[in-house]
Amino acid sequence: MKELKEHFPAITKDLNAEEGLLAFEVEVFLRYAQNCIDRADRRSVEACFEIARKYYVNGNARMRDAIDTCFVESLNFRDTKKISRAWAWDCFPDVLKELYTRFHSRL
């Protein structure tokens, strides 16, 4: 969470409100990342995805599960008439794409 607060100070208050509950903190990060996708803020999206990738690859089982279930599975890459999101898929790291695809293919 320290790294999230350093890279994305705008979500520090929301992260602190979750009082160390990992799943809820990761959901705060998800909402921020999704908002960046929706605003087409490529630089921030790439930074979010890199942090998620880093902590998925290097994290313990609890961290990997939280990133998978609370972050990756809930991202929205679908375009609408008003919002372009498909571009973000190209920025999404392969290891996270595998998780996303595996989850969504079961639906």
Protein Blocks (a to p, Z undefined) as FASTA:
>chain_A
ZZmmmmmmmlmmmmmmnnopaklmmmmmmmmmmmmmmnopaklmmmmmmmmmmmmmmmcf
klmmmmmmmmmmmpcfbdcfklcfklmmmmpcfklmmmmmmmmmmZZ
